[in-house]
């Protein structure tokens, strides 16, 4: 009889803390850098294209230097299979950039606050995953927080930005379902999926930004006379664009690599708590850097959305527990000490 494998050693506290802190800092830097560039330029799609192109270029450089665990490939059949994934990625990221362009950075989380309800609805329609009453209540809390932010904010908000946020949330929900199917196409490799997504999204977005009418603004940004009339001590729009694209492109690449580690060492609850901290920190940074106004309505909206999201994660964790454990508890069956210490293996 083959020897049984010993349970995998849980990740160290230092490793989990490092991964969570990296994602927290990287995500905050992404939001701040995006808003910084979008405040100075009128080319959100060109800015997104630069981010994707830089990330794809870093993938290729890393592959040449053999810094990645697997070699990158490029297969036309795989590209065809990833068309839905790439299409949703391009549209979703574009709408997300437009959302951040038209609303304050502190309101961005509110404008995209319906991601969770849309995700549950999409899972029910596409995957036939029927949500429980507690899950629906959590979605109701999140939806309440969204409407509190929209109608009780107390400041003038862009309805266009809110519309882009809602559309972006819906696409993100569908995108999360398509990701699971796309992983099968690339053999389950998250690294390959990230490589294909960045490269193909950059290729698809290049003609779209011209069709969207950004061609003239791109020329002005790169070769405009206004870039020569910048006051000393201030940064031109072109310099802001270059620095912002480089920072966000590198961060996007690093987050793609770190996602492999994050899947292994963090739990959904840890991820949701870090997202909650990130949302609050983003609002405070926006208030400090961009002089955004945090009204009572906006603060309450963010708090309610985060509360509903955390409750949802806790409920999903409870519902995912094996029925055998529940049955054993109800019958007062003794549990082995190693089962208590190790627990169930975390799903990927």
Secondary structure by P-SEA (a helix, b strand, c coil): ccccccccccccaaaaaaaaaaaaaaaaaaaaaaaaaaaccccaaaaaaaaaaaaaaaaaaaaaaccccbbbbbbaaaaaaaaaaaaaaaaaaaaaaaaaaccccccccccccaaaaaaaaaaaacccccccaaaaaaaaaaaaaaaaaaccccccccaaaaaaaaaaaaaaaaaaaaaaaaaaaacccaaaaaaaaaaaaaaaaaaaaaaacaaaaaaaaaccccccccccccccaaaaaaaaaaaaaaaaaaaaaaaaaaaccccaaaaaaaaaaaaaaaaaaaaacccccccaaaaaaaaaaaaaaaaaaaaaaaaaccaaaaaaaaacccccaaaaaccccccc
